[in-house]
Amino acid sequence: MRIAVPDLVSNSYFPAVAAVELGFFKEQGMDVELEMVFPVGRAMQALRDGDIDFVAGPAHATPAAFPGWQGAKLLAALSQHTFWLLVLRADLGVQPGDVAAIKGLRIGAAPGPDAALRQLLAEAGVDPEADGVTLGPVPGSGDPGVSFGVHAAQALRDGTIDGFWANAMGAEVAVRSGIGAVVLDPRQGLGPPAARDFTFAALITTDRLIEDSPGSAEGAVRAVVAAQTALRDEPSQAVEVGRRLFPPDEALLIEDLVRRDSDYYSAEISTDSVTSLNGFCRNLGLLSGNVAYEQVVASRLAHLWHGSQV
């Protein structure tokens, strides 16, 4: 079986990566491989077409490939809350939380995650077109095997862009190098409050797999919960995974990021988070009307979340 991940060098999708690399899927009798598929829309299409079995990605990407949440469900959260950050050039001297500072700048954002930034800006009264914000992919970010966040940090250093919207790994690389500063971090309250719960990292699969192979669906949830527990209890286990999969510099950073994120590593998917998620999807034009919690979440597997934190 295969799990598609749109960005392999990510702390937010990391519980799924760790579940594979630390052997938690094997403990469930499952032979699972990781496959980087970028952007996330392509990963969701591969899931829809039966080319892969699971996606570890942002929950809001699902209805783009499965209209009305028909045919796919969230098995578990990988990490809680909106997990991207806005990093701007440090020499701009922008104060944390100053959304308006983005006006007139060139911002790198991957397809899929960019929707959260656009909605965040709308919440803050910033119109990218009217306010001169150039927002789009970073050149070269679609090349095979490229981690968007790490690539964006390099583009910031090279002066190709003025800022980027990406996961905490990319942000950490930019901040530690001195070239970037975090301006928005919805999960930490930097930005419009509504942005905190636009989306979250989730393990996603098809209704078909849940019905035809319930043991695989259950095993996947158990593997993720085991990985989340292991990472919360002993973040240093992340180093082993980083050394196998990440570039050397990022492998040195992953333990600190996992330690920082450990409170967010929970499989729980609350009704409130689904309500916010569906509202975000409606704002994006990906959804119309209300969709029941049970249509979005594989709720019959919710008992397997037991033991994970909220």
N, C-alpha and C positions, 0 to 999 in steps of 0.2 A: 504494500500500500504506500501511497505517497501523500505528503503534506506540502502544499505550496505556501511559500512565505515571500511576500513582496519585497522585504528587506531583511536579509539574513543577519546583518549586524545591527540589531535592534534590541534594546532592553525590554520593550513592551511585548514583543512576540516571543521573547526569550523562553518563557515556560514551555512552549511547544517544542522549541529547538532543544532545550535541556531534556525534555521528556524522551526525545529520540536519542540524544547523544549520551545520556546518563543511564540508559537502559530501562527506563520505566515502561516503554511500550513493549519491550521484550518480556518484561515481567508479566505482562498481560497476554503473552503468547502471540504478539503482533510483530510482524516484520515490516517496519516503516522506514521510508527514506525521505529526506528533505529535498525539496527542489525550489530554487529561487525563481519566481515568476513575477516579472515586473512589467507594467504597473499592476496595481491590485485588480483593476478591471479585467485584465487579461487572466489573472489567476481565477477570478470568479467565473469567467467564461469557460475556463478549463474544467472547473468543478461542474458546471452545468452540462458540459459536453461529455462528462465521464472520463476525462483524461487524467484527472487526479481525484483523490478521495476526500481530502480535507483541505481547508484553507485556514491558515493562521493570519488573520488580518483585521482591519477595522470593520466593526459590525455593520456600519451604514453602507458598505459596498455591496451588501447582499441583494437588496431589491433591484439594483441596476441590472443584474443578470437573472434574477428570479422575481419578476414583477408581482407586486402585491404580496411578497413573501410566500409565493406559491412554489413549492418544490425544494426549499432549503430551510434549515433551522440552525440556530445558535446552540451548540452543545454545552459550552461553558465560557465564562470570561477568562481571558489570559491575564489581563490586568484591568484595573478599574479606571474609568474616567478618560477624557480626551487627553492623549498622551504626547502630542506634538508641541514644540516650542518655537517661538519666533526669536531668531538671533539676528542682530544687526551689527554692523561694523562698530567696534569699540570706540573708534576715534570720532564717531558721531556724538558721543556723550549723551545718549538717550536715557532717560530715567525709566526704570522698570515700570511696566503698566501703561506707558504712554502710547496708546494705540495710534494717535494722530501722527506720530513721528514717522510712520510708514509712508506718508504722502510723498510722492515724487521719487520713490526709490525703486530699485530693481530687486525683486524678491524671487528666489527660487523655491518652487513648491511642486511636488510630484502630483500627477493626476490621481485623484482619489482623496488624498490628504488635503489638496488645495481647496476642496469644497468646504472643509471645516474653517480654514482661514478666511475664505470669502464670506461665510456666514458670520464669523466673529467680527469682521470688519463692518458688515451690515448692521450688526447689533450695536456697534460703536458709532454708527453714522458716517462711516468712511466708504465712499464709492470709488473702487479702484480706477475705473475709467475716468471719472470726473476729476479725481484727485491725483492723477498721473502715476498710479502704481502699476509698474510692469510686473505681472505675476505669471510665472509659467515654469516649465521644466528647466533644469540646468543643462546646458549643452553637454552631451556625453553621458548623462545619467541613465540613459536607456541601453547603454552597451551591456553585453552579457556579463553577469557577475558583479556589476557595480552596485555598491551600497549607496543609496541616495544621500543619506545624511553625511556620511564621511566624504563623499564626492562634493557635496555642497559646501562643506567646511573648506575644502581645498579651493573651490571656486571663489569663496569669500576672500581667502588669502591671496588669490591671484588677481582680485579686483574685477572679476567677471560679473559679480553680483554685489549688491549692497547688504543683502541679508537673505535668510532662508528660513523656511518652516519645515521642521524635520524632527526626528526622534531625539531623545536625550543623548544618544551616542554622538551624533553629529554636533549637537550643541556643546557637549563636553570637550570634543576635539577643538572646536573653535575658541571656547572660553579658555582652556588651558594653554593654548598657543598665544593668547593675548590679542588675537585678531577680532574676536567677537564678544558680544555681551548679550545675555538673555533679557529680552524685553517683555515677552508674553509667555506665560506658562499657565494655561487655564486650570490645570489640575491643582496648582499651588495658589490659585486665586489671583493671578496676574492676568487681567483681561475681564471682559464682560462675564458676570456670574453664570449666565446661561450656557456659555461655551464649555464649562466644566463637564457637562453631561451631554454634549452633542453625540458622542460615540464612545467606543471602548474597544480594546483589542479582544478578539474572540476566536474560538475554534468553531468553524462552520462546516457543515456537511449537508448532504442531500437527504430529503425525505426517503428517497429510494434506498440509500445505504442504511438508514435507521430501520426501515421495514425489512429489507432483505438480509441485513447482517447486524442484528441488534447487539450481538456480542462484541462486534468491532466498535460500534458507537459507545457502548458502555466501557469497553477497554480504553478507548481514547480519552474519555472523561477521567477515568481512574488514573491514567498515566499522567495527565496534565495536573490533576490535584496532587498526586505524589510529587511531581516536579516542583510545584509551587511550595509545598510543605518543606521539601528538602532545601530549596533556595532560601526560604524564610529562616529555617533553622541553621543553615550553614552556607551563607553566601559565597564562601570561598570555593564551593563546588563549581561555581561559574567559571573559574579560571581554567579548569580542565576543558570545558567546552570551547572557551575562547581560544585556547592554544590550538585546538584542532581546526577551527573554522574561520577565525578572524585574522585580519592583518596584525602584525606584531604590536603596533602601538595601541590598537583598539583592544587587543587581548589583555593588555595591562590595565585597561580602564573598566572592563566589564564587572569585576567584583565590586568596585565602588558603586557603580550604577545599580547593580542588583541589590546591594545592601540598602541603598537609598530608596529603591522602589519596593522593597519587600512588603511593606504594608498594603500595597496595591495588588499584590499577587493573590487574588481571591477568585475562585470559580463562580461565586454567586452572581446571578443575574436577577436584579430586583424588578418588581413591577414598575417602580418609579424610573429606573434607568431605561426600560423599554418604552415607557411613555415619552420620555425625552428623546430617545433615539428615533422613534417614529415621527415625532414633531420635527426633528431635524431633517429626516428623509422627505417629509411633506414640503418643507421649505426649499429643498433642493429639486423638487419636482419628481422625485423618485417614488412617491407614494401619494395616494389620494384616499381620504377618509381614514377611519380608525381600523386598526388591525389588532385582533385579540392577542394577548400575551402568549397563549398556547400556539398561535400560528407562527410566532417569531422564535420561540424558545422550545427546545425539546424538553418540556417540563416533566415528562415522565422519568427523566434521568436526573432530576434535581436532587433526589436523595443522595446522589453520588457526590454532590458538592460538600456534604457534611464534613466538618473539620477544617474547611477553608475559611479564611477571615473575610470580613466585610470591610 
